[in-house]
Amino acid sequence: MSAAVQTVPEERTGRARVAASAVVKVVGTGTPPARLRLAALVMTLVTVLFGALLATSVYERQTSARELAERSAPLSADVGEIYRSLADADATAAAGFLRGSEESHADRVAYQSNIRTASRLLSKAAGRTGDSFAAQRQITILNKELPGYTALVEAARSANRENKPVANSYMRYASEQMRSTMLPAAEDMYHAETRRMAAIRADASAPPWAAYGAGLLVLAVIGFYSYRLYLATNRRLNLGLVAAAAAVLVSLVWMAGGHSVTRSSLADSDTHGSASVQLLTQSRIAGLKARASENMALVARGEGAAYSREFDYWAGAMDDKDKGQRLMQRSRGQAEDAAGQDLVTDAWAELKDWKKLHDQVRRQDDLGHHEDAVTRTIGGESGGETVEDTTEASFAAMDGKLAAAVDHERKQFQEQVENARGALTGLPVGGAALCLLGVAGVILGVGKRLAEYR
């Protein structure tokens, strides 16, 4: 009886020694329970660190993508519209001036609409670019110069209705102010916002290297302790640690997949979205500058050689390979799909027609047939017949196609950005929850070994 009783504590002591030996093999020398708890603590801490880095990095990229979609892209579009509206106002004012006392109501409405649009968007942009010194400086320049420009245009119109020779000088001064000061300021602001948008896109696309590294570290630490337990106990699997590793692996793969989709979508939004819109906007503005130059060459009456050269430059920037820009060709290449490409192709065809008609206008003006040149530009009667095939109509057709292409590409851009945002939906919360499951797996797995020690 006594011998039987004595074997019970001896058996317990033997099992405890085996457990202690296993713990020592896993974590090294020292008090076995303390060392085993230390292993659990290390695995828990690195898992929590990974969860925190995952949630933080994904949230930062979600914030950047949201800022890109809801603030930066709309602001860049508004700044581009300011630039376009000012260039359009200059071209429309010159066209109305050529009509003299017969200036159409449509010209007047279009000019006033462009000025109002520019003023409204300048006020809007001033409140949304407070942290951009470069943009604020250009806004200040435009707000200062715009009233002076409109005053010169009104003075030119008033003198033109009374057939005063000074009207031409007023109109030329107004156009020079627009070209030399206002449009460069608008262009600088547009480029500044474009760079700002690119920086935000880069932030949203940046790989979360710290989170990747932490995830791999968790897997390595769990793998290390799992292997040591295997060597110590000869049991291949610790279900708790396996569950912990699986939870961390799922969250890591989820994060990598979501970021990959986000990065790809944002790259597409750049290549076939914002970059395409920028080229199309540059094409529209180049067309408007060419149109204003064409009109001002006629306003100058025999002194328009400089304006003719400007027309050649801006029209050439759109279509002349010698200028090195070929905006139309590049815009078509950047278009997202066949629909966008077709719109640019149609606009390109209209540009070629416009340039042919412009050459006819210049020939008439160079021959001294000024009135006939004006008629071929803005329409009217020539030789008892109504001229409908004008440079104005051809330009309007081209600009309309480009405007439609801009709208189409902006929609493509928004779709890609929304795809990028959607790829990260639920990841911060879901990834953190999986990491908590990983912590639970570690506690259960190590707890089972501790129970055997007891």
CORSULSUL-V389341 format. One line per field, one symbol per residue. burial: + if it has 16 or more other ideal C-beta (glycine too) atoms within 10 Angstrom, else -. A space follows every 50 residues. Layout:
# CORSULSUL-V389341
burial->???
This chain:
# CORSULSUL-V389341
burial->------------------++-+++-++----+--+++-++-+++-+++++ +-+++-++--++-++-+++--++-++++++++++++++++++++++++-- --+---+--++--++-+++-++--+--++--+--++-++-++--++--++ -++-+++-++------++-++++++-+++-+++-++++++-+++-++--+ +--++--+--++-++--++-++--++-++--++----+-++-+++-+++- ++-++--++--++-++-+++-+++++++++++++++++++++++++++++ ---+--++-+++-++++++-----++++-+++-+++---++-++++++-+ +-+++-++--++-++------+++++++++-+----+--++++++-+++- ++-+++-+++-++--++-+++-++--++-+++-++-++++++-+++--+- --+-
